[in-house]
Amino acid sequence: MTESERCGADLPAARVRASVRLPLSLADGSEAVALAHSFHGLIDGGEHLALAFAPARDTPMVRVHSECMTGDALDSLRCDCGPQLRESLRRLRLTGGYLLYLRQEGRGLGLYRKLDAYHLQEHGHDTFAANRALGRGADERDYAVAAQMLRALGVGRIELLSNNPDKRAQLERFGIEIAAMRTTGVHASHHNVNYLRAKAAQAGHAIALGSDATD
């Protein structure tokens, strides 16, 4: 049985390893303070991180964000990952909640293979076809660790900040109740519009791209 086929009751318990205060400078010039949590017992052995923002709510907003070095750190325009991360941090500063930062670069490919996929995209493949051409799944991310992290933090019911229906489906399968879905903005440009169209058309992401979206 794969990790994605497990039900919530089958997940081993993780626990918080350490917590540290983390002051943040946000993209809009404001500052925020988060409590950064690391974990023991995550089933994939990854060094995933949870940022907790006050005030705590009974049903907190949660952003499950997969690592994207090119978008998050280098401000690459090929995807919408960096803008989504920055938007999520701003919203969590205002509402409270959690950002789970998962080390799942390239939808599970890793950094180097993601760059290989970019090369294939430059020769006509869309973002999902490029992954498959490399002999990998279109999206290999597994959100079992996200469910483990939430349980370790004592959170079982959330508002999920995401456009991705697979995140909701997996988290619910792992026993996390999704009280509501909150979508992020549409961060489209002529650099990433085909990428966003593929996510909407092939993976059902809630991305409203109008007819005036820039090619």
Secondary structure by P-SEA (a helix, b strand, c coil): ccccccccccccbbbbcbbbbbbbbccccbbbbbbbbbbcccccccbbbbbbbcccccbbbbbbcccccccccccccccaaaaaaaaaaaaaaabbbbbbbbccccccccaaaaaaaaaaaaacccaaaaaaaaccccccccaaaaaaaaaaacccccccccccaaaaaaaaaacccccbbbbcccccccccaaaaaaaaacccccccccccccc
